[in-house]
Amino acid sequence: MSTPLPRYAEHAMDLRDTAFRLAEALEGDVQVRDPAALAALLRATTIALCKSILELMDATAAAGEGPAVEALRKALAGQDESARALAEAAQKLLGLQRD
């Protein structure tokens, strides 16, 4: 007997599906006529990703200790740093577009 997905897992799957749809929409020879809009979309996406990663990091605290849990925490911390750097770069790009 299978158990239903917890609500947070359903949201994660929705986020995953949305990310794949966005990637498909941007795939190929997409002409970006408004770089500011793309930068704003990138920034908003990475901020949402950062928040999700931080929540996942909090959730791993309940998983206890051990090498697998520690590896997951380190991986999530690395992903959080990357997402934050991407959001900051998008913010700088937005600033350049306004100048």
C-alpha positions as CSV (number, residue, x, y, z in Angstrom):
1,M,0.0,0.0,0.0
2,S,1.5,3.3,-1.0
3,T,1.3,6.4,1.2
4,P,0.3,9.7,-0.2
5,L,2.9,12.4,-0.7
6,P,3.1,15.0,2.0
7,R,1.9,18.4,1.0
8,Y,5.5,19.8,0.9
9,A,6.4,17.1,-1.6
10,E,3.5,18.0,-3.8
11,H,4.8,21.6,-3.9
12,A,8.3,20.4,-4.7
13,M,7.0,18.4,-7.6
14,D,5.0,21.5,-8.8
15,L,8.2,23.6,-8.6
16,R,10.1,20.9,-10.5
17,D,7.5,20.8,-13.2
18,T,7.5,24.6,-13.5
19,A,11.3,24.7,-13.7
20,F,11.3,22.1,-16.5
21,R,8.5,24.0,-18.4
22,L,10.5,27.3,-18.1
23,A,13.7,25.5,-19.4
24,E,11.8,24.1,-22.4
25,A,10.3,27.6,-23.1
26,L,13.8,29.1,-23.1
27,E,15.4,26.3,-25.1
28,G,16.7,26.9,-28.6
29,D,17.0,30.3,-30.4
30,V,15.0,32.4,-28.0
31,Q,15.3,36.1,-28.8
32,V,15.5,38.2,-25.6
33,R,14.1,41.6,-26.4
34,D,13.8,42.7,-22.8
35,P,16.8,41.6,-20.8
36,A,15.4,43.3,-17.7
37,A,12.4,41.1,-17.7
38,L,14.6,38.0,-18.1
39,A,16.9,39.2,-15.2
40,A,13.8,39.9,-13.0
41,L,12.5,36.4,-13.8
42,L,15.9,34.9,-13.0
43,R,16.2,36.8,-9.7
44,A,12.6,35.8,-8.6
45,T,13.3,32.2,-9.5
46,T,16.6,32.0,-7.6
47,I,15.1,33.7,-4.5
48,A,12.3,31.1,-4.5
49,L,15.0,28.4,-4.9
50,C,17.0,29.8,-2.0
51,K,13.9,29.8,0.3
52,S,13.2,26.2,-0.8
53,I,16.7,25.1,-0.1
54,L,16.7,26.7,3.3
55,E,13.5,24.9,4.2
56,L,15.0,21.6,3.0
57,M,18.1,22.3,5.2
58,D,15.8,22.9,8.2
59,A,13.9,19.6,7.4
60,T,17.2,17.6,7.4
61,A,17.7,18.6,11.0
62,A,14.8,16.3,11.9
63,A,16.6,13.5,10.0
64,G,19.1,13.1,12.8
65,E,22.8,12.7,12.3
66,G,25.1,10.5,10.3
67,P,27.3,10.7,7.2
68,A,24.3,10.7,4.7
69,V,22.5,13.5,6.5
70,E,25.7,15.5,6.8
71,A,26.4,15.1,3.1
72,L,22.9,16.3,2.3
73,R,23.4,19.3,4.5
74,K,26.7,20.2,2.8
75,A,25.2,19.8,-0.6
76,L,22.2,22.0,0.2
77,A,24.5,24.6,1.7
78,G,26.5,24.6,-1.6
79,Q,23.3,24.9,-3.6
80,D,22.1,27.8,-1.4
81,E,25.3,29.7,-2.0
82,S,25.1,29.2,-5.8
83,A,21.4,30.3,-5.9
84,R,22.2,33.4,-3.8
85,A,25.2,34.3,-6.1
86,L,22.9,33.9,-9.1
87,A,20.2,36.1,-7.6
88,E,22.8,38.8,-6.8
89,A,24.2,38.6,-10.4
90,A,20.6,39.0,-11.7
91,Q,20.1,42.0,-9.4
92,K,23.3,43.6,-10.7
93,L,22.1,42.9,-14.3
94,L,18.8,44.6,-13.5
95,G,20.8,47.6,-12.2
96,L,22.8,47.8,-15.4
97,Q,19.6,47.7,-17.5
98,R,18.2,50.7,-15.6
99,D,21.3,52.9,-16.1
